[in-house]
Amino acid sequence: MAKWEIIRIFSIYFSLTNMSCLGIIDVQKGVQNMSYTSIFDVIGPNMIGPSSSHTAGAVAIALMARKLFIRPAAPETSGTEGTEGTEGRQIARADFTLYGSFAKTYHGHGTDKALLGGIQGFTPDDIRIRDAFTIADRTGLAYSFTENHENLGYHPNTADILLTGTDGSRQFVRGVSIGGGRMKIVRINNIDVDFTGQYSTLIVRQKDTAGIVAHISSCLSEKNVNIAFMRLYREAKGETAYTIIESDQAIPPEIIDSIKSHDGIYETTVIQV
């Protein structure tokens, strides 16, 4: 058994045997103030690597960046090695910039393998993550890792990913690993965003002009898609904007054509959970 697996088991045992409940009760004031934690937050996700934040979370960030970039028209084939989706742009190069604890420990915690594996389409429990560098070299995926120790105001588990396609197109994504194998995307290109990928997500890049949000909502209503969260982010007035919609049900892929019928829509991506 690997050393990190033994440490992980003892950490779980300690956590479970030293908590009378997963909450806090203020007995003196007679007030019950419960702060619940999922048992999965204690045990952690099913994954390859020693750290849910530094490996599983890193995989999730890179995998989302990949999905945002290639925008496949159909689900990707499970178990396929390499960087190509079913359709869409192909990834030729991935440049990673790491901040905070990511920058300090990425070699030891396998964050570099996790990020490179996620870009290649590997999930957190995929054993190929261990060979992510070898597979990338074999498939011709170029990559680089840069440590940034200067921008100290960022979340300590932050990674910037700049993807370049075989067609020369580029996309920048900033992601943050928030614990338990979970992550959130906080920036796409020049626009600050905030979504987790825990729901089926519709991402629309559009012109910031009147009527587009109403058009998108109408398209969703016609397909009986229930909106869990809807957020609008924009670069500046009248410039590029993103509408990000999260739903607790599958988003029909054919909705893309309906949304793109508006002249102000640039790109539409559906990511199913």
C-alpha positions in Angstrom: 0.0 0.0 0.0 1.4 3.4 -0.9 2.4 5.8 1.8 -0.1 8.4 0.9 -2.9 5.8 1.0 -2.0 4.8 4.6 -1.9 8.5 5.6 -5.3 9.0 4.0 -6.8 6.1 5.9 -5.6 7.3 9.2 -6.8 10.9 8.4 -10.3 9.5 7.7 -10.3 7.5 10.9 -9.2 10.4 13.0 -11.8 12.7 11.4 -14.7 10.2 12.0 -13.7 9.2 15.6 -13.1 12.7 16.8 -16.4 14.3 15.6 -19.5 13.6 17.7 -21.5 15.1 14.8 -20.7 16.9 11.6 -21.8 20.2 13.1 -21.3 22.7 15.9 -23.7 23.2 18.9 -23.3 26.3 21.1 -24.6 24.7 24.4 -24.0 27.8 26.6 -26.3 30.0 24.6 -28.8 27.3 24.1 -28.6 27.8 20.3 -28.0 25.1 17.9 -25.8 26.2 15.0 -25.3 23.2 12.8 -22.7 23.4 10.0 -23.2 20.2 8.0 -20.5 18.5 6.0 -21.1 15.7 3.5 -19.5 12.4 4.4 -18.0 12.6 0.9 -16.2 15.8 2.0 -14.6 13.8 4.8 -13.7 10.7 2.8 -13.0 12.4 -0.4 -13.6 11.5 -4.1 -12.7 8.3 -5.9 -9.4 9.4 -7.5 -5.8 8.8 -8.5 -3.3 10.7 -6.4 -2.8 11.8 -2.8 -4.8 15.0 -2.5 -8.4 15.8 -3.4 -7.6 19.4 -3.8 -4.2 19.1 -5.6 -5.0 16.1 -7.8 -8.7 15.4 -8.2 -9.6 19.1 -8.2 -6.8 19.9 -10.6 -8.1 17.2 -13.0 -11.6 18.7 -12.8 -10.3 22.2 -13.7 -8.4 20.9 -16.7 -11.2 18.6 -17.8 -13.6 21.6 -17.8 -11.1 23.7 -19.7 -10.9 21.0 -22.3 -14.7 20.8 -22.6 -15.0 24.5 -23.0 -12.4 24.5 -25.7 -13.3 21.5 -28.0 -17.0 21.9 -27.6 -17.8 18.4 -29.0 -21.1 18.0 -30.8 -21.5 14.5 -29.3 -20.4 12.9 -26.1 -16.7 11.9 -26.1 -15.8 8.3 -26.4 -15.0 6.8 -23.0 -11.4 5.5 -22.7 -10.0 7.2 -25.8 -6.4 8.2 -25.4 -5.2 11.5 -26.6 -6.6 15.0 -26.9 -9.2 14.9 -29.6 -13.0 15.2 -29.0 -15.7 13.7 -31.2 -15.9 17.0 -33.1 -14.7 20.5 -32.6 -11.3 22.1 -32.1 -8.3 20.0 -31.4 -5.9 20.9 -28.6 -2.3 21.3 -29.8 -0.8 23.0 -26.7 -1.6 23.6 -23.1 0.3 26.1 -21.0 -0.3 26.0 -17.2 0.4 28.7 -14.7 0.2 27.7 -11.0 -0.3 29.9 -8.0 0.0 29.5 -4.2 0.2 26.0 -2.9 -0.3 24.6 -6.4 3.0 26.3 -7.4 4.8 25.1 -4.2 3.7 21.4 -4.2 2.6 20.5 -7.7 5.5 18.0 -8.3 5.0 16.1 -5.0 1.2 16.0 -5.2 1.0 15.2 -8.8 -0.9 18.4 -9.7 1.1 18.6 -13.0 0.0 15.1 -14.0 -3.5 15.8 -12.9 -3.8 19.0 -15.0 -2.2 17.4 -18.1 -4.4 14.3 -17.7 -7.6 16.4 -17.5 -6.6 18.3 -20.7 -6.4 14.9 -22.4 -9.9 14.0 -21.2 -9.0 11.8 -18.2 -11.3 11.8 -15.2 -10.0 11.9 -11.6 -10.2 8.1 -11.2 -8.4 7.3 -14.5 -5.2 5.4 -13.9 -3.7 6.9 -17.0 -3.1 10.1 -15.0 0.0 8.5 -13.7 1.4 8.4 -17.3 -0.1 11.7 -18.4 3.3 13.1 -19.5 4.2 9.9 -21.5 0.8 9.9 -23.2 1.0 13.6 -24.1 4.4 13.2 -25.6 3.2 10.2 -27.6 0.2 12.0 -28.9 2.1 15.2 -29.7 0.4 17.4 -27.1 2.8 20.3 -26.2 2.7 21.7 -22.7 4.5 23.9 -20.2 4.2 24.6 -16.5 5.1 28.0 -14.9 5.1 28.8 -11.2 3.8 32.2 -10.1 4.8 33.2 -6.6 4.1 36.9 -7.1 0.3 37.2 -7.3 -0.5 36.3 -3.7 -4.0 37.6 -3.7 -5.4 34.6 -5.6 -6.9 31.5 -4.0 -4.0 29.2 -3.1 -5.2 26.4 -5.4 -5.5 28.4 -8.6 -4.4 27.3 -12.1 -4.4 29.3 -15.3 -4.7 27.2 -18.5 -4.0 28.7 -21.9 -5.1 26.3 -24.7 -4.0 26.6 -28.3 -5.8 24.6 -31.0 -4.4 23.1 -34.1 -6.2 25.8 -36.0 -4.3 28.5 -34.0 -7.3 29.5 -31.9 -6.7 30.2 -28.2 -8.7 30.1 -25.0 -7.8 31.2 -21.5 -9.4 29.6 -18.4 -8.7 30.2 -14.7 -9.9 27.5 -12.3 -9.8 27.1 -8.5 -9.8 23.8 -6.6 -12.1 24.3 -3.6 -11.7 21.0 -1.8 -13.1 17.5 -1.9 -12.2 17.2 -5.6 -14.5 20.1 -6.5 -13.6 23.1 -8.5 -15.0 26.3 -9.9 -14.1 28.2 -13.1 -13.6 31.9 -12.3 -12.4 33.4 -15.6 -12.8 32.7 -19.3 -10.6 34.8 -21.5 -11.1 38.4 -20.3 -14.3 37.9 -18.4 -14.7 36.9 -14.7 -17.3 34.1 -14.3 -18.3 31.7 -11.5 -19.6 28.2 -12.1 -18.8 24.8 -10.7 -19.6 22.2 -13.3 -21.7 20.3 -10.8 -24.8 20.9 -12.9 -25.5 20.5 -16.6 -24.3 23.8 -17.9 -25.1 26.0 -20.9 -22.5 28.6 -21.7 -23.3 31.2 -24.3 -20.7 33.8 -25.6 -22.6 36.7 -27.0 -22.7 40.4 -27.8 -23.9 42.5 -24.9 -27.1 43.8 -26.3 -30.8 43.9 -25.5 -33.0 40.9 -26.2 -30.4 38.1 -26.1 -31.0 36.9 -22.6 -34.7 36.9 -23.3 -34.0 34.9 -26.5 -31.9 32.3 -24.5 -34.6 32.0 -21.8 -37.3 31.5 -24.5 -35.3 28.7 -26.1 -34.9 26.9 -22.8 -38.6 27.3 -22.0 -39.6 25.8 -25.3 -37.5 22.7 -24.4 -38.9 22.6 -20.8 -35.5 23.1 -19.3 -35.6 24.1 -15.6 -33.1 26.8 -14.7 -31.3 26.3 -11.4 -28.9 29.2 -11.8 -28.5 31.9 -14.4 -25.8 34.5 -14.5 -24.7 37.1 -16.9 -21.1 38.3 -17.1 -19.7 41.0 -19.5 -16.4 42.4 -20.6 -17.8 45.9 -20.9 -21.1 47.6 -22.0 -21.8 46.6 -25.6 -18.8 44.2 -25.8 -18.5 40.4 -25.3 -20.7 38.8 -22.6 -21.3 35.3 -21.3 -24.6 33.9 -20.1 -24.1 30.8 -18.0 -27.1 28.7 -17.1 -26.9 25.7 -14.8 -29.8 23.1 -14.8 -30.5 20.1 -12.6 -31.6 18.2 -15.7 -30.0 17.3 -19.0 -29.9 20.2 -21.5 -31.0 19.0 -25.0 -28.1 19.3 -27.4 -30.5 20.6 -30.2 -31.1 23.7 -28.1 -27.7 25.0 -29.5 -29.2 25.5 -33.0 -32.2 27.4 -31.5 -30.0 29.7 -29.5 -27.5 30.3 -32.3 -30.3 31.5 -34.6 -29.9 35.0 -33.0 -27.4 37.2 -34.8 -25.9 38.3 -31.5 -24.8 34.8 -30.4 -21.1 34.0 -31.0 -20.7 30.5 -29.4 -22.8 28.1 -27.5 -21.5 25.2 -25.4 -23.5 22.5 -23.5 -21.7 20.5 -20.8 -23.8 17.6 -19.5 -23.3 16.2 -16.0 
